[in-house]
Amino acid sequence: MNYQNAALEFNAGSQPGLGSPERTEGTSAGQDQGTGQLEERLTVGDFVKIQSAFESSEPRQTVCMSREEFLQRMTDIVGWGTKEEYQELFDKVDVARDGFINWDKLTSFILLALYEKDERARAAVVPQWMDLKFLPSKHKDTIQKIAVAFTSKEISFYDLLSKEEFPCQYKLQGLKGTPICMDYWYDPLDANEAILSFGDITGKVQAISFTAALISLFERPVSACEDEGATATMTINWAELHSGYHKCCFILEHKLHHGDWVRQVTYNASLDAIISSTTSNINTVVLAWREKSKKHLKMTSFNIAQGIHAFDYHSQLNLIATAGINNKVCLWNPFVVSKPVGVLWGHSTSVIAVQFFVERKQLFSFSKDKVLRLWDVQHQLSIQRIACSFPKGQDFRCLFHFDETHGRLFISFSNQLALLAMKSEASKRVKSHEKAVTCVLYSSIMKQVISSDTESTVSFWMIDTGQKIKQFTGCHGNAEISTMALDANETRLLTGSTDGTVKVWDFNGYCHHTLNVGRDGAVDISQILVLKTTILVTGWERVITVFRSQNFNRFFIQPEEWKGGVQHYDDILCAAFLPPQTLVTGSYDGEIVVWNNSTENAHCVLHPDYQRLLKSKLELRRRLSAGRSSSPTPMTDQAALGVCSSEIDTEGNNAVMRLCFLEARKDTAVTGGANLVSCGGSGYVRFWDTIKKELLAEFLAHSGVGSIIMSIDKLNRYLVTGDIDGWLKIWNIEEYCLNSVKSKVTQPPTLIRSFQPHEDRISSLEMCELGGRLLIISSSADCSISLSDVSNAPIWIFGQAKHWQIESCFHLPKRDTNLMENEIREESIKVIPVLSKEEACLDTAECLPLDKKIREDSAYNVSPSEDKNLDKKYKERTICKKITPTLYNGGVLQKSFSAFRSLNIGALKELPEVNKPAFLLEKYFREEPEEESPPIPELPSLSETLKAVFDEKSIFPKEILDRERRNKQLCQETSSEVKIKRNKKQL
């Protein structure tokens, strides 16, 4: 590709600072037909036209075109572009100068051109960085890269796979010099092949080449194993290795640095050479090439003025970058030792670290004055200068490491470790939140979508249009909101946060209660389950955290003890409830415990590999006492219950992330079908029969993506699953596992749709029905919330510039405009919370429901009320008569429900008008002739019947009459004085 037309310009509008670009590439392919190369402006339609021109009458053959024929036919077929442009395109394709081109040559050239264009565009992207963070460190002295080399001239090898403290397996002693730099390499295809290279203060570079690293680094004598034990530290002398005593390794070494301290050493597999460097200007960089025998080295070296501090190698570009003491960053070809192929100027002090950004073919460099630069290697230009608030001081030891996979740059300053993380690249995708979305809910009463994010913000969206109508900011300060829940009446919103609290809000942003879930500590809350008389919270420990209704007469509420105690061996991640009293909880190790919610006792445990009953009261007491006194050991307790230790999941492969009851299946007790669905680790979905305690079916919904989440519609017809890559799958489960089976079903249900509405992990799923159509709402870590349906409807993003109309987008039945006012009145009645007398004493503005007259184009922020004055408000409420709440449902006091609360009781149908039979009308209901009734006598008047006249003096006592007379006189005097004063003011 010709880069001569690429223009470079300065960004005059930005000042050098954190993440500010210094120079950017000015040319990019335009979308119109007036900019860029011709091959970059061709559209898909143009390619179809061009392909038709090359088609031959023979099958699978194309014709060749000369220059003149190509120019004439292209201008006629494509319809735009000059002959000069097509002539230039022809010359680029006809590399061999044959005078003819065909379709294969043209497409190969255009694909290569577009690939290089994409490479240039990706290399020109300047990364954006978050603020510098200093990580907590326990180091009291300077951080060294070396953790196993000592000034006592020895190297220790530690076992990192041990579950206890890291035991020292080998000690290599007898070295001639103190090692000050080390590097370990292993073959990714065969980890037995490995090389440990190190340099010392005498200028010697040495390497140990292992041939059976996975089995044993060194040969352990049999006598040593018998006398000291298999885990004892084995001491090895350097002379033993030199003599070839250990057959599983051999030594490589050279002394070309002639007494200068070796500052850095590494083995590079693509060069098959050991690279080392010093601060000397002679033999500054030495490449020790391994010969065919692999046991001898051949050296070449670079001489760099004043020496270097560090280097790095890019295998694709075949370049070595050096951090020069003379303020320069030099680029070297390993096979050209006379001079560098490029010099990068820009640092004002000596460069102390360099590292390639391999994917983008860019280079980081860090100087003594704490300035970080990012270079475009191909154009040899500085594209970014990053000057953070690094620690002050010139005398510091610096280590530099860039984690390219996660975009994290680690820099150590003596005993401090700093982290500089890249921001995710800005894409054209619409964002619903500024930060990653953690949870999404749907309110069927208000027809609104509620979402939360990691920045402690809660937003409210109209599902009809996608318009944001309001949001609450700082609900939990700066802590992340990890999950949310609505109460049964959908008048209270509960938010759970990593700060260890659950807060209960109304829809005006007023916090009514704070639940101290973590007992003043930070915990990871994964689910909030609101029941009739309790609120259950799970996520960070093996026991259920419960809050009972009788405690909701105050603001700060403490948890109570769950009567069932500890029944899980790992953290509880999710829960589900089936009326009237069945509760299930799922944990990280894959176990599902079935509880009686009324008694809070567990009676069985379900697992993909085993089931066990908890029916012994003695065993239950033992487990409860073990849970209170000391944590039960899973291995010991499992063995006592007859469970093989190999079945215990310690890696989360069977982790239960979501649980859903199939409430619409009313006949499972008779037919023995599945009534519970679970999903989680390894992408599996499982169907359970909790009555017979059986696993009926399991299938792999998403392969190779780890854990998944799910949601099921209320009629149990569809199952939606989402994975960490942003993919959604919709399954038809209406006829799946309706009856009991003899063997476990592994065939998945019918897959209806598979699509990718997000670019990152799906964090929450919700299914709702609107106008008789099922809609799917999903939130993701890519900061977006999407809306789609079960069929092939388009994907809409909440927050997009163009609002949608739900009736037209998803073909929903249009509403009758004459009924709109009645619907609004009915909805406003439904969301009014049922308040206690204490809550009724509050200001009405605190407890009013969401105003239904909010305009669609008015989104506003609500700052949640301060928590510190809320206890005082609750104390002031005591002036009203207190009542004891019987039931609590999300902050709302309700009447008690019976066990038959799940029965559907609707309005009675109107009976048709019944006509009376003729014989009844004639015989029994014949109208009789009316008879004249006797006249009603007139009553005497009141004046005629009174025996005496009554007045006030004869009725009331004299004291009352005197008090009344004095009050009238005082009122007249007061009114006359007021009139006199008023007249004086007017005068």
Buried (B, 14 or more C-beta within 10 A) or exposed (E): BEEEEBEBEEEEEBEEEBBBBBBBBEBBBEEEBEEBBBBBBBEEEBBEBBEEBBEEEEEEEBBBBBBEEBBBBBBEEBEEBEEEBBBBBBEBBBEEEEEBBBBEBBBEBBEEBBEEBEBBEEBBBBBBBBEBEEEEEEEEEBBEBEEBBBEEBBBBBBEEEEEEEEEBBBBBBBBEBBBBBBBBBBEEEEEEBBBBBBBBBBBBBBBBBBEBBEEBBBBBEEEEEEEEEEEBEBEBBBEBBEEEEBEBBBBBBBEBBEEBBBBBBBBBEEBEBBBBBBBBBEBBBBBBBBEEEEEEBEBBBBEBEBBBBBBBBBEEBBBBBBBBBBBBBBBBBBEEBEEBBBEBEBBEEBBBBBBBBBEBBBBBBBBBBBBBBBBBBBBBBBBBBBBBEBEEEEEBBBBBEBEBEEBBBBBBBBBBBBBBBBEBEEEEEBBBBEBBBBBBBBBBBBBBBBBBBBBBBBBBBBBBBBBBBBBBBBBBEEBBBBBBBBBBBBBBBBBBBBBBBBBBBBBBBBBBBBBBBBEEEEBBBBBBBBBBBBBBBBBBBBBBBBBEBEBBBBBBBEBEEBEBBBBBBBBBBBBBBBBBEBBBBBBBBBBBBBBEBEEBBBBBBBBBEBBBEBEEEEBBEBBBEBBEEEEBEBEEBBEEEEBEEEBBBEEBBBBBBBBBBBBEBEEBEEEBBBBBBBBBBBBBBBBBBBBEBBBBBBBEBBEEBBBBBBBBBEEBBBBBBBBBBBBBBBBBBBEBBBEBBEEEBEEBBEEBBEBEBBBBBBBBBBBBEBEEBBBBBBBBBBBBBBBBBBEEBEBBBBBBEEBBEBBEBBEBEEEEEEEEEEEEEEBBEBBEBEBBEBBEBBEEEBBBBBEEEBEEEEBEEBEBBEBEEBEEBBEEBEEBEEEEBEBBBBBBBBEEBEEEEEEEEEEEEEEEEEEEEEEEEEEEEEEEEEEEEEEEEEEEEEEEEEEEEEEEEEEEEEEEEEEEEEEEEEEEEEEEEEEEEEEEEEE
